[in-house]
Amino acid sequence: MARKPDRADSQAALAHPEDRRDLSRRARAEVEFDEQAVLGALFGEFDANLVLLENRLGVYIGARGNKVIIEGTEDDVARTREVLKAMHQRLLTAQDLDTGAIEALIAMSGEPTLEGIITGETKTPPIMIRTRRKTIVPRSTMQGEYMRQLASKDIIFALGPAGTGKTYLAVAQAVSQLITGSVQRLILSRPAVEAGEKLGFLPGDMKDKVDPYLRPLYDALYDCMPPEQVERRLASGEIEIAPIAFMRGRTLADAFVILDEAQNTTREQMKMFLTRFGQNSRMVVCGDPRQVDIPGGDRMSGLADAVTKLEGVDGIAVTRFTAADVVRHPIVGRIVEAYEGTGS
């Protein structure tokens, strides 16, 4: 019976003739992993993760026991080596390593943040958020910058399309600060509907009417905390989820406050919300300026107005995500780019 060809048998695996013509520019690197228990997850079923790296980075990868040989151009080999080490480090710290995580590491490869965040080989401290259920690290360069701002600034505006992690990372940071005691309350808010009177057409009490519009915030909470803790803290008032109208007249001290879908606030609502800021608090305002649904069509978004007025003010940061920062399925990023390209 013929032997199944080995992926590392020869350089004939380099598919294209131009690869052979340009051997003088090719590089080779060997990576050895000491912790063999995670190699199965690192390589993937039938070496699927290695194949993904080959296809995305244009290299050839051969695995022999706990050693990996990488061949390709010098830059591609360096990027692949960096990504492999980052993948390995994720597994050692009990983080998920799915296709999305690998794609994110590839997208960040070559950036200083990847080495500093994942491998710990630079003098910069790792950027991460620890919650009860997981440790979260950036999945794009812009996410790394955003996470730094979440840990240091008083008010943060996060602008950009869906799938970039704006709200999720804000909720994760809020949960982290709540469980460590650096804040006493977590307040999550968003415009519930286009017009307040529409709530009357929904069955149930006020909570029943509002909850469907706040579901993304609940989803992020349950992903960062055990369900029983979320329910207990909601019941005690440590976690509060409410439409923006409920913020009027309050001073939000010792709290981490998040406003989601902020592009659908009016200028008056945004001013009211921002002036609720109290002692020992942090505010994060998330939204996509391209998706404004304010009734009437001629009212300026409170988010755009606030960023124009406040960008550059001490203690306030603005992070702008793009389609390149989408960390959902890769097709989501392509969909966002297509819509942005049409101006719709």
Secondary structure, 3 states (H helix, E strand, C coil): CCCCCCCCCCHHHCCCHHHHHCHHHEEEEEEECCCHHHHHHHHCHHHHHHHHHHHHHCCEEEEECCEEEEEEEHHHHHHHHHHHHHHHHHHHCCCCCCHHHHHHHHHHCCCHHHHHHHHCCCCCCCCCEECCCCEECCCCHHHHHHHHHHHHCCEEEEECCCCCCHHHHHHHHHHHHHHHCCCCEEEEEECCCCCHHHHHHCCCCHHHHHHHHHHHHHHHHHHHCCHHHHHHHHHHCCEEEEEHHHHCCCCECCEEEEECCHHHCCHHHHHHHHCCECCCCEEEEEECCCCCCCCCCCCCCHHHHHHHHHCCCCCEEEEECCHHHCCCCHHHHHHHHHHHHHCC
